[in-house]
Amino acid sequence: MLVLTRKAQESVVVGGTNGCEHVVKVTVLEVNGGKVRLGFEADANIPVNRQEVWEQIVANGPRPPPTPVPAVPAAK
């Protein structure tokens, strides 16, 4: 496990070696008492989940993509 110390508004980048773009950027947004607020930046096709949600997904299998809802034509 890599352990880093960051202050508010400082970030950590995951990936991005060898000239590639970073995969995930994590920024410390706020530190308040015993809580830390983190912001995650990743491409829309990269899922970002809390661990307990990720464990449920792994245990139950991935959900199928949502069925698109047809657009309702605007009234004239």
C-alpha positions as CSV (number, residue, x, y, z in Angstrom):
1,M,0.0,0.0,0.0
2,L,1.3,3.4,-0.9
3,V,0.7,6.0,1.8
4,L,0.8,9.7,0.9
5,T,0.1,12.9,2.8
6,R,-1.9,15.5,1.0
7,K,-3.3,18.9,2.1
8,A,-6.6,20.4,0.9
9,Q,-6.5,21.1,-2.9
10,E,-3.6,18.8,-3.4
11,S,-4.0,15.8,-5.8
12,V,-2.7,12.3,-6.5
13,V,-2.7,11.0,-10.1
14,V,-3.1,7.3,-10.9
15,G,-1.6,6.1,-14.2
16,G,-0.3,8.5,-16.7
17,T,3.3,7.2,-17.0
18,N,5.2,6.9,-20.2
19,G,3.5,10.0,-21.7
20,C,-0.1,8.6,-21.3
21,E,-2.9,10.7,-19.8
22,H,-3.7,10.0,-16.2
23,V,-6.4,7.4,-15.5
24,V,-7.8,8.8,-12.2
25,K,-7.0,12.1,-10.4
26,V,-7.9,12.2,-6.7
27,T,-8.0,15.7,-5.1
28,V,-8.4,16.4,-1.4
29,L,-11.3,18.9,-1.3
30,E,-11.7,19.4,2.4
31,V,-10.4,18.1,5.7
32,N,-12.9,18.7,8.6
33,G,-12.3,16.9,11.9
34,G,-12.1,13.2,11.2
35,K,-13.6,13.4,7.7
36,V,-11.9,14.0,4.4
37,R,-13.8,14.9,1.2
38,L,-12.2,13.6,-2.0
39,G,-12.9,14.5,-5.6
40,F,-12.3,11.9,-8.3
41,E,-11.7,12.8,-12.0
42,A,-11.8,9.9,-14.5
43,D,-13.2,9.3,-18.0
44,A,-16.9,8.6,-18.1
45,N,-16.1,5.0,-19.1
46,I,-14.1,4.3,-15.9
47,P,-16.3,3.4,-13.0
48,V,-15.5,4.9,-9.7
49,N,-17.3,3.3,-6.7
50,R,-17.1,3.2,-2.9
51,Q,-15.6,-0.1,-1.8
52,E,-18.8,-1.4,-0.4
53,V,-20.6,-0.7,-3.7
54,W,-17.8,-2.3,-5.6
55,E,-18.0,-5.4,-3.4
56,Q,-21.7,-5.7,-4.1
57,I,-21.1,-5.4,-7.9
58,V,-18.4,-8.1,-7.8
59,A,-20.6,-10.4,-5.7
60,N,-23.8,-9.9,-7.8
61,G,-22.2,-9.4,-11.2
62,P,-22.3,-6.2,-13.2
63,R,-25.7,-4.7,-13.9
64,P,-26.7,-4.6,-17.6
65,P,-26.6,-1.1,-19.1
66,P,-29.9,0.9,-18.6
67,T,-32.5,0.6,-21.4
68,P,-32.7,3.9,-23.2
69,V,-36.1,5.7,-22.7
70,P,-37.5,6.9,-26.0
71,A,-37.8,10.6,-26.3
72,V,-41.3,12.1,-26.2
73,P,-41.9,14.4,-29.1
74,A,-42.5,18.0,-28.1
75,A,-46.1,19.2,-28.3
76,K,-46.8,21.7,-31.1
